[in-house]
Amino acid sequence: MKFDQIDDLVADIAVVFNWSRADIYMMDPGEVITWRERAARRSGAREDEDT
């Protein structure tokens, strides 16, 4: 899945885990990517779905 901006990753994490944007922006980029992958698994999203 491709994202144009970090805001896309942050939005997914915030919705799934109910975290604030400020908390997520304190993470390093690698952490954001890891948590976004966890959010996708938890939400049941599939990579072949259109966004």
Jmol script that loads the backbone (N, CA, C; Angstrom):
load data "model"
ATOM      1  N   MET A   1       0.849  -1.170   0.000  1.00  0.00           N
ATOM      2  CA  MET A   1       0.000   0.000   0.000  1.00  0.00           C
ATOM      3  C   MET A   1       0.897   1.235   0.000  1.00  0.00           C
ATOM      4  N   LYS A   2       0.603   2.188  -0.830  1.00  0.00           N
ATOM      5  CA  LYS A   2       1.421   3.391  -0.949  1.00  0.00           C
ATOM      6  C   LYS A   2       0.703   4.582  -0.335  1.00  0.00           C
ATOM      7  N   PHE A   3       1.464   5.392   0.364  1.00  0.00           N
ATOM      8  CA  PHE A   3       0.920   6.600   0.973  1.00  0.00           C
ATOM      9  C   PHE A   3       1.722   7.795   0.489  1.00  0.00           C
ATOM     10  N   ASP A   4       1.033   8.881   0.229  1.00  0.00           N
ATOM     11  CA  ASP A   4       1.696  10.087  -0.248  1.00  0.00           C
ATOM     12  C   ASP A   4       2.213  10.952   0.894  1.00  0.00           C
ATOM     13  N   GLN A   5       1.593  10.846   2.053  1.00  0.00           N
ATOM     14  CA  GLN A   5       1.970  11.699   3.174  1.00  0.00           C
ATOM     15  C   GLN A   5       1.896  10.917   4.474  1.00  0.00           C
ATOM     16  N   ILE A   6       2.674  11.344   5.437  1.00  0.00           N
ATOM     17  CA  ILE A   6       2.647  10.695   6.755  1.00  0.00           C
ATOM     18  C   ILE A   6       1.272  10.854   7.399  1.00  0.00           C
ATOM     19  N   ASP A   7       0.532  11.903   7.015  1.00  0.00           N
ATOM     20  CA  ASP A   7      -0.805  12.116   7.580  1.00  0.00           C
ATOM     21  C   ASP A   7      -1.728  10.925   7.326  1.00  0.00           C
ATOM     22  N   ASP A   8      -1.544  10.244   6.190  1.00  0.00           N
ATOM     23  CA  ASP A   8      -2.359   9.063   5.903  1.00  0.00           C
ATOM     24  C   ASP A   8      -2.083   7.960   6.927  1.00  0.00           C
ATOM     25  N   LEU A   9      -0.819   7.757   7.242  1.00  0.00           N
ATOM     26  CA  LEU A   9      -0.451   6.743   8.232  1.00  0.00           C
ATOM     27  C   LEU A   9      -0.972   7.120   9.610  1.00  0.00           C
ATOM     28  N   VAL A  10      -0.784   8.379   9.959  1.00  0.00           N
ATOM     29  CA  VAL A  10      -1.216   8.876  11.271  1.00  0.00           C
ATOM     30  C   VAL A  10      -2.724   8.723  11.435  1.00  0.00           C
ATOM     31  N   ALA A  11      -3.482   9.037  10.400  1.00  0.00           N
ATOM     32  CA  ALA A  11      -4.943   8.922  10.479  1.00  0.00           C
ATOM     33  C   ALA A  11      -5.362   7.477  10.738  1.00  0.00           C
ATOM     34  N   ASP A  12      -4.737   6.533  10.039  1.00  0.00           N
ATOM     35  CA  ASP A  12      -5.082   5.121  10.251  1.00  0.00           C
ATOM     36  C   ASP A  12      -4.792   4.688  11.676  1.00  0.00           C
ATOM     37  N   ILE A  13      -3.637   5.055  12.190  1.00  0.00           N
ATOM     38  CA  ILE A  13      -3.258   4.683  13.561  1.00  0.00           C
ATOM     39  C   ILE A  13      -4.213   5.324  14.563  1.00  0.00           C
ATOM     40  N   ALA A  14      -4.495   6.601  14.386  1.00  0.00           N
ATOM     41  CA  ALA A  14      -5.352   7.324  15.321  1.00  0.00           C
ATOM     42  C   ALA A  14      -6.752   6.728  15.387  1.00  0.00           C
ATOM     43  N   VAL A  15      -7.295   6.351  14.239  1.00  0.00           N
ATOM     44  CA  VAL A  15      -8.656   5.791  14.201  1.00  0.00           C
ATOM     45  C   VAL A  15      -8.706   4.433  14.883  1.00  0.00           C
ATOM     46  N   VAL A  16      -7.754   3.576  14.568  1.00  0.00           N
ATOM     47  CA  VAL A  16      -7.787   2.209  15.088  1.00  0.00           C
ATOM     48  C   VAL A  16      -7.469   2.153  16.577  1.00  0.00           C
ATOM     49  N   PHE A  17      -6.453   2.894  17.005  1.00  0.00           N
ATOM     50  CA  PHE A  17      -6.015   2.808  18.397  1.00  0.00           C
ATOM     51  C   PHE A  17      -6.519   3.954  19.269  1.00  0.00           C
ATOM     52  N   ASN A  18      -7.221   4.921  18.663  1.00  0.00           N
ATOM     53  CA  ASN A  18      -7.753   6.071  19.395  1.00  0.00           C
ATOM     54  C   ASN A  18      -6.648   6.859  20.094  1.00  0.00           C
ATOM     55  N   TRP A  19      -5.536   7.066  19.373  1.00  0.00           N
ATOM     56  CA  TRP A  19      -4.421   7.847  19.890  1.00  0.00           C
ATOM     57  C   TRP A  19      -4.484   9.243  19.289  1.00  0.00           C
ATOM     58  N   SER A  20      -3.922  10.196  19.986  1.00  0.00           N
ATOM     59  CA  SER A  20      -3.897  11.563  19.458  1.00  0.00           C
ATOM     60  C   SER A  20      -2.808  11.692  18.396  1.00  0.00           C
ATOM     61  N   ARG A  21      -3.010  12.630  17.501  1.00  0.00           N
ATOM     62  CA  ARG A  21      -1.990  12.905  16.476  1.00  0.00           C
ATOM     63  C   ARG A  21      -0.683  13.312  17.117  1.00  0.00           C
ATOM     64  N   ALA A  22      -0.753  14.069  18.208  1.00  0.00           N
ATOM     65  CA  ALA A  22       0.468  14.525  18.882  1.00  0.00           C
ATOM     66  C   ALA A  22       1.293  13.336  19.370  1.00  0.00           C
ATOM     67  N   ASP A  23       0.634  12.318  19.909  1.00  0.00           N
ATOM     68  CA  ASP A  23       1.352  11.125  20.368  1.00  0.00           C
ATOM     69  C   ASP A  23       2.049  10.423  19.211  1.00  0.00           C
ATOM     70  N   ILE A  24       1.367  10.337  18.085  1.00  0.00           N
ATOM     71  CA  ILE A  24       1.918   9.631  16.935  1.00  0.00           C
ATOM     72  C   ILE A  24       3.065  10.420  16.314  1.00  0.00           C
ATOM     73  N   TYR A  25       2.941  11.728  16.241  1.00  0.00           N
ATOM     74  CA  TYR A  25       4.006  12.550  15.658  1.00  0.00           C
ATOM     75  C   TYR A  25       5.278  12.546  16.508  1.00  0.00           C
ATOM     76  N   MET A  26       5.197  12.100  17.745  1.00  0.00           N
ATOM     77  CA  MET A  26       6.389  11.992  18.586  1.00  0.00           C
ATOM     78  C   MET A  26       7.206  10.735  18.241  1.00  0.00           C
ATOM     79  N   MET A  27       6.619   9.807  17.485  1.00  0.00           N
ATOM     80  CA  MET A  27       7.306   8.571  17.109  1.00  0.00           C
ATOM     81  C   MET A  27       8.286   8.833  15.962  1.00  0.00           C
ATOM     82  N   ASP A  28       9.309   7.965  15.869  1.00  0.00           N
ATOM     83  CA  ASP A  28      10.178   8.076  14.704  1.00  0.00           C
ATOM     84  C   ASP A  28       9.477   7.397  13.525  1.00  0.00           C
ATOM     85  N   PRO A  29       9.902   7.674  12.300  1.00  0.00           N
ATOM     86  CA  PRO A  29       9.201   7.141  11.125  1.00  0.00           C
ATOM     87  C   PRO A  29       9.065   5.611  11.116  1.00  0.00           C
ATOM     88  N   GLY A  30      10.064   4.913  11.587  1.00  0.00           N
ATOM     89  CA  GLY A  30       9.985   3.459  11.628  1.00  0.00           C
ATOM     90  C   GLY A  30       8.877   2.967  12.542  1.00  0.00           C
ATOM     91  N   GLU A  31       8.705   3.639  13.684  1.00  0.00           N
ATOM     92  CA  GLU A  31       7.625   3.282  14.608  1.00  0.00           C
ATOM     93  C   GLU A  31       6.257   3.536  13.974  1.00  0.00           C
ATOM     94  N   VAL A  32       6.141   4.658  13.267  1.00  0.00           N
ATOM     95  CA  VAL A  32       4.866   4.984  12.623  1.00  0.00           C
ATOM     96  C   VAL A  32       4.498   3.897  11.611  1.00  0.00           C
ATOM     97  N   ILE A  33       5.463   3.462  10.833  1.00  0.00           N
ATOM     98  CA  ILE A  33       5.196   2.421   9.844  1.00  0.00           C
ATOM     99  C   ILE A  33       4.794   1.118  10.527  1.00  0.00           C
ATOM    100  N   THR A  34       5.503   0.747  11.592  1.00  0.00           N
ATOM    101  CA  THR A  34       5.183  -0.477  12.329  1.00  0.00           C
ATOM    102  C   THR A  34       3.777  -0.421  12.902  1.00  0.00           C
ATOM    103  N   TRP A  35       3.432   0.701  13.541  1.00  0.00           N
ATOM    104  CA  TRP A  35       2.099   0.823  14.130  1.00  0.00           C
ATOM    105  C   TRP A  35       1.016   0.883  13.064  1.00  0.00           C
ATOM    106  N   ARG A  36       1.319   1.453  11.902  1.00  0.00           N
ATOM    107  CA  ARG A  36       0.324   1.490  10.823  1.00  0.00           C
ATOM    108  C   ARG A  36       0.048   0.070  10.334  1.00  0.00           C
ATOM    109  N   GLU A  37       1.088  -0.755  10.243  1.00  0.00           N
ATOM    110  CA  GLU A  37       0.893  -2.151   9.840  1.00  0.00           C
ATOM    111  C   GLU A  37       0.033  -2.890  10.861  1.00  0.00           C
ATOM    112  N   ARG A  38       0.265  -2.637  12.135  1.00  0.00           N
ATOM    113  CA  ARG A  38      -0.559  -3.247  13.190  1.00  0.00           C
ATOM    114  C   ARG A  38      -2.001  -2.757  13.095  1.00  0.00           C
ATOM    115  N   ALA A  39      -2.175  -1.480  12.802  1.00  0.00           N
ATOM    116  CA  ALA A  39      -3.528  -0.927  12.669  1.00  0.00           C
ATOM    117  C   ALA A  39      -4.266  -1.583  11.503  1.00  0.00           C
ATOM    118  N   ALA A  40      -3.560  -1.806  10.404  1.00  0.00           N
ATOM    119  CA  ALA A  40      -4.187  -2.445   9.241  1.00  0.00           C
ATOM    120  C   ALA A  40      -4.625  -3.862   9.583  1.00  0.00           C
ATOM    121  N   ARG A  41      -3.767  -4.612  10.271  1.00  0.00           N
ATOM    122  CA  ARG A  41      -4.145  -5.974  10.659  1.00  0.00           C
ATOM    123  C   ARG A  41      -5.343  -5.964  11.593  1.00  0.00           C
ATOM    124  N   ARG A  42      -5.323  -5.072  12.573  1.00  0.00           N
ATOM    125  CA  ARG A  42      -6.409  -5.021  13.546  1.00  0.00           C
ATOM    126  C   ARG A  42      -7.729  -4.620  12.901  1.00  0.00           C
ATOM    127  N   SER A  43      -7.668  -3.736  11.922  1.00  0.00           N
ATOM    128  CA  SER A  43      -8.901  -3.270  11.277  1.00  0.00           C
ATOM    129  C   SER A  43      -9.438  -4.279  10.266  1.00  0.00           C
ATOM    130  N   GLY A  44      -8.603  -5.227   9.861  1.00  0.00           N
ATOM    131  CA  GLY A  44      -9.023  -6.188   8.857  1.00  0.00           C
ATOM    132  C   GLY A  44      -8.856  -5.695   7.439  1.00  0.00           C
ATOM    133  N   ALA A  45      -8.170  -4.566   7.258  1.00  0.00           N
ATOM    134  CA  ALA A  45      -7.952  -4.007   5.920  1.00  0.00           C
ATOM    135  C   ALA A  45      -7.082  -4.943   5.106  1.00  0.00           C
ATOM    136  N   ARG A  46      -7.357  -4.988   3.803  1.00  0.00           N
ATOM    137  CA  ARG A  46      -6.554  -5.788   2.887  1.00  0.00           C
ATOM    138  C   ARG A  46      -5.865  -4.857   1.917  1.00  0.00           C
ATOM    139  N   GLU A  47      -4.667  -5.241   1.447  1.00  0.00           N
ATOM    140  CA  GLU A  47      -3.916  -4.399   0.544  1.00  0.00           C
ATOM    141  C   GLU A  47      -4.574  -4.251  -0.822  1.00  0.00           C
ATOM    142  N   ASP A  48      -5.406  -5.196  -1.216  1.00  0.00           N
ATOM    143  CA  ASP A  48      -6.026  -5.115  -2.527  1.00  0.00           C
ATOM    144  C   ASP A  48      -7.275  -4.234  -2.546  1.00  0.00           C
ATOM    145  N   GLU A  49      -7.641  -3.666  -1.394  1.00  0.00           N
ATOM    146  CA  GLU A  49      -8.789  -2.766  -1.324  1.00  0.00           C
ATOM    147  C   GLU A  49      -8.368  -1.367  -1.756  1.00  0.00           C
ATOM    148  N   ASP A  50      -9.236  -0.703  -2.473  1.00  0.00           N
ATOM    149  CA  ASP A  50      -8.985   0.683  -2.841  1.00  0.00           C
ATOM    150  C   ASP A  50      -9.183   1.566  -1.636  1.00  0.00           C
ATOM    151  N   THR A  51      -8.400   2.644  -1.564  1.00  0.00           N
ATOM    152  CA  THR A  51      -8.540   3.582  -0.447  1.00  0.00           C
ATOM    153  C   THR A  51      -9.330   4.774  -0.859  1.00  0.00           C
TER     154      THR A  51
END
end "model"
wireframe off; spacefill off
backbone 0.3
color backbone group
